Amino acid sequence: MCCSSKCWLIAGSIIGALLAILGGVLIPVGDIIIKDKIDQEAVIEEGTIAYDNWIVPGSPVYRQFWIFNVSNPDEIINGGKPKLQQKGPYTYLVRHLPKTNVTQNNNNTVTYYLPNEAIFQRHMSIGSDDDNYTVLNLGVAAAAGLLPNILLGLVNNAVKRSNSSLFQIRSVNEVLWGYKDPFLEHLPIPEKTIGVFYPYNGTYDGPYVVHNGKDDISKVNQITKYRGESTLSYWKDDYCDMINGTDAASFPPFVNNKAPLYFFSSEICRSIFGDFEKEHKLRGIKVNRFVVPKRAFASPVDNPDNHCYCRDTDISKNCTAAGVLDLRPCQGGKPIFLSSPHFLDASKEILDTLEGLSPNAEEHQTFVDVEPTTGFTMHFAKRLQVNVYFNQTSKIDILSKLQSEFMFPVVWLNETAMIGEDSANTFKSSVTTPLTALGIIQILFICLGCVIFLACSITLSVRSCRGKKHK
């Protein structure tokens, strides 16, 4: 029969070993429990956390606009270099209405439409959206680039008869959402209203068809069809016409930061991607930041994948120019080109034609902050600039003296949303805190078990050695 202290030491060693083993077992078991819970709550169907945040954004989504005011319009018409000043922000609440016509399909997909509505937020703006600025005349500039040379005489006559010019004074509201253009009244076209985002209010984007995740959670919210088609038709290429990824409102859970994060945007008529940049904390929640990299809008020379986005070798300098996306294929031929604000990452020759632009990544780069376990987007900033292309032509008087061709900025926007304090606290209490507690328990059991086991085992060994030596 062993002495009392020896029995206690043996029991301590066994208990310590069991605690360490239990801590080790809790790691895979805990991971399974977490995965099962995430798999349940990430599915897009009524009653899940994912559905509640999917049907209507959990945080308000705002669009901030900066208008490019032209300070020297007469100089430009007579061959001078444009001098631009950004004016803003002018902020609108968007994406605040729930998705409509939501239908759960038999093939584990869900169909829906996105309603478009923009409500002006005076308290988040530098002034009223009735503020006036000198801006590019969208109708004149677009018509010059849209119509063939044989019809440019018609454009010139319409400019004179409507007393129009290459630049005009318009309000922020008119530039963004549309106005009746006297120049267009003199052209044989049915639509006389023009605006950068006209028409928007009261319209719907879609239909979208996305995986609901019931059969495979790794596909949840990934878009399978847009407007009834599984691919786009703008670019006439299998790669560029792919509809790849989600809408960036959320992603499949267990995000891998070693792979690009793909998302589709109907506004830019293509799928795009973000690369992992860093891990940081947002309102106490650990998130991974993915940014749209330079190579996404690089020239085909630097990124061969972009070969199919180059449709005009003259405008794109034989496909060597970078930083802009030609949207004419999906804009009915209108000379609209998209870029990052202030031509961030664009070719130097584009920036050299203008004054007043100061591109920097902190203000002008698009990013998304994703909570990696759930795949929920906690913060994003979609930053885009709308430009109109036009060039010198002797057939239109007001364009006859231009110094060169222009990729002319009209407006840039920052569509952004961030999880609120209340939502962040709810997320932490329901997701972050349990995960953290489980991790602490796992480590505590392993460490405490190892300490008890080693202490008792070493003590037993020392006593055993001393007993043998005494004998």
C-alpha positions in Angstrom: 0.0 0.0 0.0 1.5 3.3 -1.1 2.0 6.3 1.2 -0.5 9.1 1.0 1.8 11.6 -0.7 2.9 9.1 -3.4 -0.7 8.3 -4.2 -1.5 12.0 -4.5 1.4 12.5 -6.9 0.4 9.6 -9.0 -3.2 10.8 -9.1 -1.9 14.3 -10.0 0.1 12.9 -12.9 -2.9 11.1 -14.2 -5.2 14.1 -13.8 -2.6 16.4 -15.5 -2.2 14.0 -18.4 -6.0 13.8 -18.8 -6.3 17.6 -18.7 -3.6 17.9 -21.4 -5.3 15.2 -23.5 -8.7 16.9 -23.0 -7.3 20.2 -24.1 -5.8 18.5 -27.2 -9.0 16.8 -28.0 -11.0 20.0 -27.6 -9.0 21.5 -30.6 -10.4 19.3 -33.4 -13.7 18.8 -31.5 -14.1 22.6 -31.0 -13.2 23.2 -34.6 -16.0 20.8 -35.7 -18.5 22.5 -33.4 -17.5 25.9 -34.7 -17.7 24.8 -38.4 -21.1 23.2 -37.9 -22.4 26.4 -36.3 -21.0 28.6 -39.0 -22.3 26.3 -41.7 -25.8 26.6 -40.2 -25.8 30.4 -39.7 -24.0 31.3 -43.0 -26.8 29.8 -45.2 -29.0 32.3 -47.0 -32.4 31.3 -45.7 -34.8 32.9 -43.3 -33.8 32.5 -39.7 -30.1 32.6 -40.1 -27.7 35.4 -39.2 -26.5 35.5 -42.8 -30.0 36.0 -44.2 -30.8 38.9 -41.8 -27.6 40.7 -43.0 -28.1 39.7 -46.6 -31.7 40.7 -47.2 -31.0 44.3 -46.1 -27.5 45.6 -45.2 -26.9 45.5 -41.5 -25.1 48.9 -41.7 -26.1 51.9 -43.8 -24.3 52.1 -47.2 -23.4 55.6 -48.3 -22.1 57.0 -51.6 -19.8 60.0 -51.3 -19.3 62.0 -54.6 -16.6 64.5 -55.5 -17.4 66.6 -58.6 -14.5 67.8 -60.8 -14.9 71.6 -61.2 -13.2 73.0 -64.3 -11.5 76.3 -63.5 -10.3 77.2 -67.0 -12.9 76.1 -69.5 -12.1 78.8 -72.2 -8.4 78.0 -72.0 -9.0 74.3 -72.6 -11.2 75.0 -75.7 -8.3 77.2 -77.1 -5.7 74.5 -76.5 -4.8 74.9 -72.8 -4.3 72.3 -70.2 -7.3 71.5 -68.0 -7.1 72.6 -64.4 -9.4 70.7 -62.1 -10.6 71.0 -58.5 -12.5 68.3 -56.7 -15.6 69.5 -54.8 -17.2 67.3 -52.2 -18.1 65.1 -50.6 -21.8 65.1 -51.5 -23.2 62.1 -49.7 -26.3 59.9 -50.4 -27.7 57.0 -48.5 -28.0 54.0 -50.9 -28.5 50.2 -50.6 -30.9 50.7 -47.6 -33.9 48.9 -49.1 -34.4 45.2 -48.7 -33.8 42.9 -51.8 -37.0 42.3 -53.7 -38.6 39.4 -55.5 -36.6 37.0 -53.4 -37.2 33.4 -54.5 -35.6 30.2 -53.1 -35.0 27.9 -56.0 -35.0 24.1 -56.0 -31.3 23.9 -57.1 -30.0 25.5 -53.8 -29.9 29.0 -55.3 -31.8 32.2 -54.5 -33.0 34.8 -57.0 -33.4 38.5 -56.2 -33.4 42.1 -57.4 -31.5 45.1 -55.9 -33.6 48.2 -55.7 -31.8 51.5 -56.4 -32.5 54.6 -54.4 -30.3 57.5 -53.3 -31.3 59.9 -50.5 -29.2 63.0 -50.1 -27.5 63.4 -46.7 -27.0 67.1 -46.1 -25.3 66.6 -42.7 -22.6 64.5 -44.4 -22.0 66.8 -47.3 -20.1 70.1 -47.8 -23.2 71.8 -49.1 -26.6 71.3 -50.9 -26.7 69.1 -53.9 -28.1 72.2 -55.7 -24.5 73.6 -55.6 -23.4 74.6 -59.1 -20.0 73.9 -60.7 -18.4 74.2 -64.1 -18.3 70.7 -65.5 -17.8 68.8 -68.7 -20.8 69.0 -71.0 -21.7 65.3 -71.0 -23.9 65.4 -74.1 -21.4 67.3 -76.3 -18.4 65.3 -75.2 -20.1 61.9 -75.5 -21.7 62.7 -78.9 -18.3 63.6 -80.3 -17.0 60.2 -79.3 -20.1 58.2 -80.0 -21.0 59.3 -83.5 -19.1 58.5 -86.7 -17.1 61.2 -88.5 -19.8 61.6 -91.2 -22.3 62.8 -88.5 -20.0 65.2 -86.7 -21.3 68.1 -88.8 -24.8 67.4 -87.3 -23.2 67.6 -83.8 -21.6 70.9 -84.7 -24.9 72.4 -85.9 -26.6 71.1 -82.7 -24.0 72.8 -80.5 -24.5 76.1 -82.3 -28.3 76.0 -82.4 -28.5 75.1 -78.6 -25.8 77.7 -77.7 -23.9 74.9 -76.0 -20.2 74.5 -75.3 -17.8 71.8 -74.2 -18.3 72.9 -70.6 -21.4 74.1 -68.7 -22.6 75.1 -65.3 -24.7 72.4 -63.6 -25.8 71.4 -60.1 -24.4 68.3 -58.4 -27.9 66.8 -58.5 -28.1 67.3 -62.3 -24.6 65.9 -63.0 -25.3 62.8 -61.0 -29.0 61.9 -61.6 -29.8 63.6 -64.8 -31.1 66.8 -66.5 -32.8 67.8 -69.8 -30.1 68.8 -72.2 -30.8 71.5 -74.7 -28.1 70.2 -76.9 -29.7 66.7 -77.1 -33.0 68.4 -78.1 -31.4 69.3 -81.4 -30.4 65.7 -82.2 -32.6 63.0 -83.7 -32.4 60.7 -80.6 -35.3 59.6 -78.3 -33.6 60.2 -74.9 -33.1 63.9 -74.1 -32.1 63.4 -70.4 -28.5 62.8 -69.5 -26.5 62.3 -66.2 -23.6 60.2 -65.0 -25.9 57.7 -63.2 -29.2 58.4 -65.0 -31.5 56.6 -64.6 -31.0 55.4 -61.0 -33.7 56.1 -58.5 -36.6 53.8 -58.9 -34.7 51.3 -61.0 -33.6 47.7 -60.2 -30.4 45.9 -60.7 -30.7 42.2 -61.6 -32.0 39.7 -61.4 -29.2 38.0 -59.6 -29.0 34.3 -58.9 -26.6 33.2 -56.1 -25.9 30.0 -54.2 -27.7 29.8 -50.8 -25.1 27.5 -49.4 -27.4 24.7 -48.3 -25.6 22.0 -50.3 -22.1 23.5 -50.2 -21.3 26.4 -47.8 -18.1 27.2 -49.7 -20.3 28.5 -52.5 -22.6 30.7 -50.4 -23.5 34.0 -52.0 -21.5 33.3 -55.1 -23.2 34.6 -58.2 -24.3 32.0 -60.7 -26.3 34.2 -63.1 -26.8 37.9 -63.8 -29.8 39.0 -65.9 -30.5 35.4 -66.8 -27.0 34.6 -68.1 -24.1 32.7 -66.5 -21.5 34.8 -68.3 -21.3 38.3 -69.6 -21.3 39.1 -73.3 -19.5 42.5 -73.4 -15.9 41.3 -73.8 -16.2 38.5 -76.3 -13.8 36.4 -74.3 -14.3 33.5 -71.9 -12.0 34.9 -69.2 -13.2 38.5 -69.2 -16.9 37.5 -69.5 -16.8 35.3 -66.4 -19.1 36.2 -63.5 -16.8 35.3 -60.7 -17.3 35.6 -56.9 -19.9 37.3 -54.7 -21.3 40.9 -54.6 -18.7 41.7 -51.9 -21.4 42.1 -49.2 -20.2 38.8 -47.8 -18.1 35.8 -48.8 -18.0 32.1 -48.0 -16.8 31.4 -44.5 -13.2 30.5 -43.5 -11.6 33.0 -45.9 -8.1 32.0 -47.1 -5.9 35.1 -47.1 -3.4 33.4 -49.4 -5.8 33.4 -52.3 -7.4 36.4 -54.1 -11.0 37.4 -53.1 -13.3 37.6 -56.1 -16.4 39.8 -56.5 -18.6 41.0 -59.3 -19.8 44.5 -59.9 -22.4 45.3 -62.5 -21.4 48.9 -62.6 -17.9 48.1 -63.9 -19.3 45.3 -66.1 -16.8 42.7 -64.9 -15.6 40.6 -62.1 -12.6 41.8 -60.1 -10.5 40.7 -57.2 -8.7 41.8 -54.0 -5.4 40.7 -52.6 -4.7 40.2 -48.9 -2.9 43.3 -47.5 -3.0 43.0 -43.7 -4.8 41.8 -40.6 -6.2 44.4 -38.2 -8.9 45.0 -35.7 -12.1 46.9 -36.4 -14.3 47.7 -33.4 -12.6 44.9 -31.6 -13.1 42.4 -34.3 -10.2 40.8 -36.1 -10.5 41.3 -39.9 -8.5 40.7 -43.0 -8.1 43.6 -45.5 -8.2 42.8 -49.2 -7.3 45.6 -51.7 -7.9 45.8 -55.4 -4.3 45.7 -56.7 -2.6 47.6 -59.4 -2.6 44.6 -61.8 -6.4 44.5 -61.8 -6.3 47.5 -64.2 -2.9 47.0 -65.6 -2.2 46.9 -69.3 -2.1 43.6 -71.1 1.7 44.1 -71.4 2.0 43.8 -67.6 -1.0 41.5 -67.0 -1.8 39.3 -70.0 -5.2 38.4 -68.3 -6.4 41.9 -69.2 -6.0 41.4 -72.9 -9.7 41.1 -73.6 -10.4 44.5 -71.9 -8.4 46.3 -74.5 -10.9 47.0 -77.4 -9.4 50.0 -79.1 -5.6 50.0 -79.7 -5.6 53.8 -80.6 -7.2 55.0 -77.4 -5.2 52.6 -75.2 -1.9 53.4 -76.9 -1.7 50.0 -78.6 -2.9 48.4 -75.4 0.1 49.7 -73.3 -1.9 52.3 -71.3 -2.8 51.2 -67.8 -5.3 52.3 -65.1 -8.5 52.7 -67.1 -11.3 50.3 -68.2 -13.1 51.0 -71.5 -16.8 50.6 -70.7 -18.1 51.3 -74.2 -18.9 47.6 -74.8 -21.5 47.7 -71.9 -22.5 51.4 -72.3 -24.0 51.2 -75.8 -20.9 52.7 -77.3 -20.8 55.8 -75.0 -17.2 56.9 -74.5 -17.2 56.1 -70.7 -14.0 55.0 -69.1 -13.6 53.8 -65.6 -10.6 54.3 -63.3 -9.5 54.6 -59.7 -10.0 58.1 -58.3 -7.4 60.7 -59.5 -6.2 58.0 -62.0 -4.4 56.0 -59.2 -2.1 53.5 -60.8 -2.8 54.9 -64.3 -0.2 55.5 -67.0 1.8 58.8 -66.6 0.7 60.1 -70.0 -3.0 60.1 -68.8 -2.1 62.2 -65.7 0.2 64.5 -67.7 -2.8 65.9 -69.7 -4.5 67.3 -66.6 -3.7 69.5 -63.6 -5.1 69.2 -60.1 -5.1 65.5 -59.5 -3.2 63.9 -56.6 -3.6 60.1 -56.5 -2.8 58.3 -53.3 -3.7 54.8 -52.2 -5.0 55.7 -48.7 -7.8 57.8 -50.2 -8.4 56.3 -53.6 -7.8 52.5 -53.3 -10.7 50.1 -53.1 -10.7 47.6 -50.2 -12.9 45.2 -48.2 -12.4 44.1 -44.6 -13.7 40.6 -44.1 -14.1 38.7 -40.8 -12.3 35.5 -41.9 -14.3 32.9 -39.9 -17.8 33.9 -41.0 -16.9 35.6 -44.3 -19.0 38.6 -43.3 -17.9 42.0 -44.7 -17.3 44.4 -41.8 -16.1 47.5 -43.8 -15.6 48.3 -47.4 -14.8 51.2 -49.7 -15.6 51.0 -53.4 -13.8 53.9 -55.0 -14.3 54.6 -58.7 -13.9 57.5 -61.1 -16.1 58.1 -64.2 -14.3 59.6 -67.2 -15.4 60.7 -70.7 -13.1 60.2 -73.6 -13.0 62.8 -76.5 -10.4 64.3 -78.8 -9.6 67.1 -81.1 -11.6 67.2 -84.4 -11.8 69.9 -87.0 -15.5 69.0 -87.7 -16.7 70.4 -84.4 -15.7 74.0 -83.8 -15.4 73.8 -80.0 -13.1 70.8 -80.3 -11.0 72.0 -83.2 -8.3 73.7 -81.0 -7.9 71.2 -78.3 -4.3 70.4 -77.4 -4.8 66.6 -77.5 -7.2 63.8 -76.6 -8.6 63.7 -73.1 -9.6 61.0 -70.6 -11.6 63.7 -68.8 -12.7 63.1 -65.1 -16.3 64.0 -64.3 -16.9 62.6 -60.8 -15.4 60.1 -58.4 -17.2 58.2 -55.7 -16.6 56.3 -52.5 -19.4 53.8 -51.7 -18.7 52.7 -48.2 -20.2 51.0 -45.1 -18.8 50.0 -41.7 -20.3 47.8 -39.1 -21.9 49.9 -36.3 -21.0 49.7 -32.6 -24.2 47.9 -31.7 -23.8 45.3 -34.5 -20.2 44.9 -33.6 -21.0 44.2 -30.0 -23.7 41.7 -31.0 -21.3 40.0 -33.4 -18.6 39.8 -30.7 -21.0 38.3 -28.1 -22.4 35.7 -30.5 -19.2 34.8 -32.5 -16.0 36.4 -31.3 -16.4 35.8 -27.5 -17.4 32.1 -27.8 -14.5 31.5 -30.2 -12.0 33.3 -27.9 -13.4 31.5 -24.8 -13.0 28.1 -26.5 -9.5 28.9 -27.5 -8.6 30.0 -23.9 -10.1 26.8 -22.5 -8.1 24.7 -24.9 -4.8 26.4 -24.1 -5.6 26.5 -20.3 -6.3 22.7 -20.2 -3.2 21.9 -22.2 -0.9 24.2 -20.2 -2.4 23.3 -16.8 -2.4 19.6 -17.6 1.2 19.7 -18.7 2.3 21.7 -15.6 0.5 19.3 -13.2 1.7 16.2 -15.0 5.4 17.4 -15.2 5.4 18.6 -11.6 3.9 15.4 -10.2 6.0 13.1 -12.5 9.3 14.9 -11.6 8.5 14.8 -7.9 7.8 11.1 -8.1 11.0 10.5 -10.0 13.1 12.5 -7.5 11.5 10.7 -4.6 12.1 7.3 -6.3 15.8 8.1 -6.8 16.2 9.3 -3.3 14.6 6.1 -2.0 16.9 3.9 -4.0 19.9 5.9 -2.8 18.9 5.6 0.8 18.5 1.8 0.5 
